[in-house]
Amino acid sequence: MGTTLLMACGAITLTAAAQKGLQLGPKVIPSWAWFLNDNDEAAAGSGLAYGFGVNYHFKESTGAGIDLIWSKDRQVIMRDGEKWEHELTFLKVPVLLHFSSGSTDKVPFLGYFGLEYVSLRKAHLLLNGRNVDQQAFFDQNGVPIATLEPEDLFRANNIGIVLGLGPGWNISERFQFTAIVRAEYLVHDPENKDRAFYWGTDRLDTHLITLGIDLGIRVIIPTSGS
């Protein structure tokens, strides 16, 4: 009886350690975004991202993968006594290198880093809390300059740098919960400065930094024979 129990415990341990293989699952990321510009106050706007991640661990501690993430960020600017809020929706596709402290840990330390492709899918403008889909701009002589389209005010495509560090919990041999602190930085100015009639010719570059908590469930499918 004792030998049988010992063998069963050993089998469970080996199964839990066999983490080479496919990991996939959904994620939700509560986040805060800072559009840093010396012309503005550095206030953070809260947002929410969600998506799906897939990675393959070619070693127990190392793997590579890709995510598909739909995120919403908010920029708030006070200008001329008015409140301008830009609500931006992005599609993000991070390509990441994953690592883990070890699958035998009940609470392993997890991390990832890499680059992501960022595509602006939608922009919405609130002026003093009022929806603005289109707005005409005129020069001092009353001659029309342009009609505002919120999507035109921001760069359509961008590249981001991603870093994530945090704990995971091995719920069972096949399921893992993650709570990873995630940081993102866009390489290029998210604003489209070609729209100088809106931003102003003397506006400095804007830097977008996003911090969030990657809350996810991973389904673990070990490599056959691992």
C-alpha positions in Angstrom: 0.0 0.0 0.0 2.8 2.4 1.0 4.7 1.6 -2.2 1.6 2.2 -4.4 0.9 5.5 -2.7 4.6 6.6 -3.2 4.5 5.7 -6.9 1.2 7.6 -7.3 2.7 10.7 -5.7 5.7 10.4 -7.9 3.6 10.2 -11.0 1.7 13.3 -10.0 4.9 15.2 -9.4 6.3 14.1 -12.8 3.1 15.2 -14.5 3.1 18.5 -12.8 6.7 19.1 -13.9 6.0 18.2 -17.5 5.2 21.8 -18.6 6.8 21.6 -22.1 4.1 22.1 -24.6 1.2 24.4 -25.5 -0.4 26.9 -23.1 -3.4 29.0 -24.1 -6.3 30.9 -22.6 -8.3 34.1 -22.2 -7.1 37.2 -20.3 -8.5 40.4 -18.9 -6.2 43.4 -18.2 -7.4 46.3 -16.1 -5.0 49.1 -17.0 -4.0 52.7 -16.6 -2.5 54.8 -19.4 -0.3 57.9 -19.2 -0.1 60.2 -22.3 3.0 62.0 -21.1 3.5 65.5 -22.6 5.1 68.5 -21.0 2.2 70.6 -22.4 -0.3 68.6 -20.3 -0.8 67.4 -16.8 0.3 63.8 -16.4 -3.0 62.3 -15.3 -3.6 58.6 -15.8 -6.8 57.4 -17.5 -8.2 54.0 -16.6 -9.1 51.4 -19.2 -9.7 47.7 -19.8 -8.1 45.3 -22.2 -9.1 41.7 -23.0 -8.0 39.0 -25.4 -6.4 35.6 -25.8 -2.9 34.3 -25.5 -1.1 31.3 -27.0 2.5 30.2 -26.2 4.6 27.1 -26.7 7.1 26.1 -24.0 10.0 24.4 -25.8 11.6 24.1 -22.4 10.0 23.9 -19.0 11.2 27.4 -18.2 11.2 29.0 -21.6 8.7 29.5 -24.4 7.4 31.9 -27.1 4.0 33.0 -28.1 1.5 35.5 -29.4 -1.4 37.4 -28.0 -4.5 39.1 -29.5 -5.6 42.0 -27.3 -8.4 44.5 -27.7 -7.8 47.5 -25.4 -9.3 50.9 -24.6 -7.2 53.8 -23.3 -8.3 57.4 -22.4 -6.4 60.6 -22.8 -7.6 63.8 -21.0 -6.4 67.3 -22.0 -7.4 70.6 -20.5 -7.0 73.4 -23.0 -8.5 76.9 -23.1 -10.7 76.0 -20.1 -12.2 73.0 -21.8 -11.9 69.3 -21.2 -11.0 67.2 -24.2 -11.2 63.4 -23.7 -10.0 61.0 -26.4 -11.2 57.4 -26.0 -9.0 55.2 -28.1 -9.5 51.5 -29.0 -6.5 49.5 -30.1 -5.9 46.1 -31.5 -2.6 44.8 -30.1 -0.6 41.8 -31.3 2.3 41.1 -29.0 5.0 38.5 -29.9 6.5 37.4 -26.6 9.3 35.4 -25.1 7.9 33.6 -22.0 9.8 32.3 -18.9 8.8 30.5 -15.7 10.6 29.7 -12.5 9.5 26.1 -12.6 6.3 24.1 -12.9 6.9 22.2 -9.7 6.2 25.4 -7.8 2.7 25.9 -6.5 3.1 29.6 -7.1 5.7 29.9 -9.9 7.2 33.3 -10.9 6.2 34.1 -14.5 7.4 36.7 -17.0 7.4 37.7 -20.6 8.9 40.4 -22.9 8.8 41.3 -26.6 7.4 43.6 -29.2 3.8 44.3 -30.2 2.0 45.6 -33.3 -0.5 48.3 -32.3 -3.4 49.3 -34.7 -5.8 52.1 -33.9 -9.3 50.7 -34.6 -11.5 53.5 -33.3 -11.3 56.9 -31.7 -14.0 58.9 -29.9 -13.9 62.5 -28.7 -15.7 64.0 -25.8 -15.6 67.8 -25.4 -16.7 68.8 -21.9 -18.6 65.5 -21.7 -20.3 66.0 -25.1 -19.9 63.5 -27.9 -18.1 65.0 -30.9 -18.0 62.9 -34.0 -17.2 65.7 -36.4 -16.3 69.3 -35.9 -15.3 72.0 -38.4 -12.3 74.1 -37.7 -11.9 77.7 -39.1 -9.0 80.1 -39.3 -9.2 83.7 -37.9 -10.9 84.8 -41.1 -13.6 82.3 -40.9 -12.3 80.1 -43.7 -12.7 76.3 -43.1 -9.4 74.6 -42.3 -10.6 71.0 -41.8 -13.4 68.8 -40.4 -12.4 66.8 -37.3 -12.5 63.1 -37.6 -11.2 61.6 -34.2 -9.4 58.7 -35.9 -7.3 61.2 -38.0 -5.9 62.8 -34.8 -3.8 59.7 -33.9 -1.2 57.5 -35.6 -3.0 54.5 -37.3 -0.2 52.0 -36.6 2.5 51.8 -34.0 5.1 49.5 -32.3 5.2 48.8 -28.6 7.6 47.3 -26.1 6.0 44.9 -23.6 7.3 43.6 -20.3 5.4 41.5 -17.8 6.4 40.1 -14.4 4.3 38.4 -11.7 3.1 35.2 -10.0 1.0 32.3 -11.3 -1.0 29.7 -9.4 -1.0 26.1 -10.6 -4.7 25.3 -9.9 -4.2 21.8 -11.2 -2.0 19.8 -13.5 -3.7 21.4 -16.5 -4.8 24.9 -15.4 -2.9 27.9 -14.2 -4.1 31.3 -13.1 -1.9 34.4 -13.7 -1.7 37.9 -12.2 1.2 39.5 -14.1 2.0 43.2 -13.8 2.3 44.3 -17.5 4.0 47.4 -18.8 3.8 48.8 -22.3 5.6 51.7 -24.1 4.8 52.9 -27.6 7.9 53.6 -29.7 6.3 56.4 -31.8 4.2 59.4 -30.7 0.6 58.2 -30.7 -0.7 61.6 -31.9 -0.8 62.5 -35.5 1.1 65.8 -35.5 0.1 66.4 -39.2 -3.1 67.6 -37.7 -1.4 70.7 -36.4 -4.7 72.7 -36.6 -5.8 70.6 -33.7 -2.7 69.8 -31.7 -0.9 73.1 -32.4 2.4 73.6 -34.1 4.4 74.0 -30.9 3.1 70.8 -29.2 5.8 68.5 -28.0 6.0 64.7 -28.6 3.7 62.6 -26.5 4.8 59.3 -24.9 2.2 56.6 -24.1 3.0 54.3 -21.1 0.4 51.7 -20.0 0.5 49.7 -16.8 -1.9 46.9 -16.2 -2.5 43.5 -14.4 -2.7 40.6 -16.8 -5.4 38.3 -15.2 -5.6 35.1 -17.1 -6.4 31.4 -17.2 -4.0 29.1 -19.0 -4.9 25.6 -20.2 -1.7 23.5 -20.3 -1.4 20.8 -23.0 1.9 19.0 -22.4 4.0 17.7 -25.3 3.5 14.0 -25.8 6.1 12.1 -24.0 7.4 15.1 -21.9 
